[in-house]
Amino acid sequence: RTRIEEAGMPEEVKKAALEEVKKLDTAGREGTEQNMIRNYLDFILELPWQPETAADIDLEQARKILEEGHYGLDKVKERIIQHLAVMKLKNEDKGSALLLVGPPGTGKTSLGKSIAEALGRKYIRMSLGGIRDESEIRGHRRTYVGAMPGRILQSIRRAGAMEPVLVLDEIDKLMPGGFSGDPASALLEVLDPEQNDTFTDHYLDHPYDLSRVFFIATANSLDGIPAPLLDRM
């Protein structure tokens, strides 16, 4: 209870977490219910709920880091610097999504690493190639046995910060969903800065603020990306 009170989570989530603690009190020691509740509470407490104060973006330093890590790619680096300059001018934490398109091995993923270094943020990479299940993005409802949170929130938990640079690798290789939902459609909410401040993962079942995350997607070609998703980037 003390940990929940001190985590700085929104009132609604805090209330729900304390309800779960109450259930934990009444559940018997032997029971699957107890494990489920405990796992859920552990997950909630490991998620970062308080944003860190963003350091001021140093464009010269960013340019230097990009130059050191990558030879050539002048247009790309210039575009990234422009993007960072706009973020600096707007002076707000609202994240955004950049899409880097090019053949394999041209340094798309490592550019993401350099951007994280330039911004002084945590870097985390998530591969989307071959994912065909919407619950990989959004998680499973807790009523299922072995339910897990989606990869987005798992990545945030691993980063331990609300404003990491999150690289979505191979976004053009998402498989069109069959009966298990469409992962590309689930990403629409994740990448829209107007919607993603209340992103709801099925497992967490409460809104989580993704608006401070800096998303960088990589793709080999634009053909495999659905048009609405392309518009978000």
N, C-alpha and C positions, 0 to 999 in steps of 0.2 A: 504493500500500500504506500509505503514511504517513497519507494522508487517511482511509482506511478505519479504521485503528487509532485515529485521533483523533476520529472522528465520534461515539463513545459509543453505538454501536448494540448491541442485544442480542447475546449471544455467538453464538447460532445464525445470525443474519443476517450477522454479521461473518465467520463461518467460510465461509458460502456466497459472500460477496462476494470473499473471498480466493481461493476455488476458481475463481471467474470470472476473477480476475486471472491465475491460473495458466494458464487456457485461453487468455487473451489473449496470453500469452507464446508459447504453442505454435502459435497460429493464424497463418497466413501474413499478410503485409501486405495482399495483395490477397484479399479474400474477404468475402462478405456476413456471415459468422459474426463477423468482427472488429467490424463496425459494430454488429451486434446487441448484442454483449457490451459495447461501449463505451457505447452508449445506456443499457443497463440499469444499468451502474455509475454513469453520470452521474446517472440518476434516483435511485438509492439514496443517493448522496452529497448530492443536493439536498434530500432529505426531512429534516425536523427530527427528531432522535432524542432530544434532551434537553429535558425540560419546563422551562419557566421557572418561577421561584418566583412563585406567584400573589400579587398585591397584595391587601391587605385590602379588602373591599367597603365602600365608603362609601355608606350608604343615602340620606343627605341629599343628597349630590352626585348620586346616581343619580336621585333624585326631581326635582332641579333640572333635570338634563339632559333628562329626559322631558317636564317641563313646558314647557321652552323650545322643544322641537322639535315638540310636538303640542298643539293646542288641544282641550279636551274629552277624550273617551275615558277618563273617570275610572275606570270599572270595570276597563278594560284595564290602565291604568297601575298601579292598586292591585294587580291580580293579579301584574303583573311585579315590583313591589316586594316582594310576599309571597314570590315565588319566589326573589328575590335574598336576602331575609332568611333563608330556609331554608338556602340555600347557605352563607350567612355563619355560621349557627349550627352546621351540620354540619361546617363547616371542612374540607371535602375537595374535591379537584379534580374529582371525578367529574362529568362533564357531565350534561346532561339535555336533554330535548326539549320545547319549548313549541310549541303550534300556535295561530296567529292566524287566525281565520276572519272574513271580512267581504266586502262588495262591493268591486269594483275601485276604487282611488283613495282608500281610507280610511286609508292610511298604514301598512299592515302591514309592507312591506319597510323603510320608513324607521324604524319602531320598532326593527327589528333593528339598524339602524345606531346608534340611540341607546343600545341596550343594550350594544353593543360599546364605545361611547364611555364609558358609565358604568362598565364593568368594566375599562377600559383594555386591551382586547384587540384583536387584529387582526380586521377585518371582511371577510368574503368571501361572495359571493352566487353561487348556482348555480341556474339555471332548469331545472325538470324538465318543463315543459310539452311534451307531444308525444313524450317519450322512450318508445320501445317496445322497446328492446334492453337486456337485462340487463347486457351487457358495458359499457354506458355507466357503470354503477355499479361493476361489479366488475372491469373491464378484460378484456383478451384474454390467452390463454396466449401465452407467448413463442415457441411453435413456429410461430405464424402470421406471414406476411409483413406488415409494417406494424403489428405488435401495439402497443397503447398501454395505459398504466394507466387505470383508471376515473376518473371525474370527481371522486370523493371525494378520492382521494389526490393528484390533480392540484391540487385546491383547497388541500389542506394544504401542498403544495409551494410554491404561489404565496404562501400566507400566511406561510410560513417559520416557523411556530410550531405547537406541538402542541396549543395551547388557544385556537384562534380562535373567534369567533362565526360559525357557518356558517348562512346563510339558505338554506333549501331552498324556492325559490319555486314556487308553483303545484303543490303536491303532489297536488292532486285532479285534475290534468290528465295524470297518467301514463297512457300507453296500455296496455291489457291486452296482455301479450306473446303473440306467436304462437309460431312455431318458434324465435324468438330469445330465449326465456326471458321471465320476468316481472319487470320492474324493481321493482314494488312489493314483491315477495317478497324481492328482493335488499336492499331498504332495511330489512327487518325486523331484520337483524343490525346494520346501521349504527346504528339508533336505540335499541337495547336496551343500557343501561349494564352489564348483566350479561354480555353477549356481546361488545360491541364493543371490549373491551380486547385481543381477539385477532382483529380483523377481517382476513380474508385476501383480498387483491386477487389476481386470477389472474396479473397481470403480475409483481407483486412476489414472489408465491408464498411469502410468509412472513407471520406474524402482525404486524399493526401496531396500536398502541394508539390507539383513537379515544375512549377513555373521558373524556378531558379536554375534548373539543370541546363547546361549547354550541350545540346545534342549535335553530334556530328555523324551523319550517315555516309556510308561508302557504297558504291555500286560500280559494276563493270560497264553497264550500259543502261540507258534510260528506258529501254523497251519493256523491261519486266516490271516497272513500277506503275501501279495504277494511278490514273490522272489525279484523283483527289489527294492522294498521298504526296504526289509530286508537288502539288500546289502548297503544301504545308512547309516546303523546304526552300 
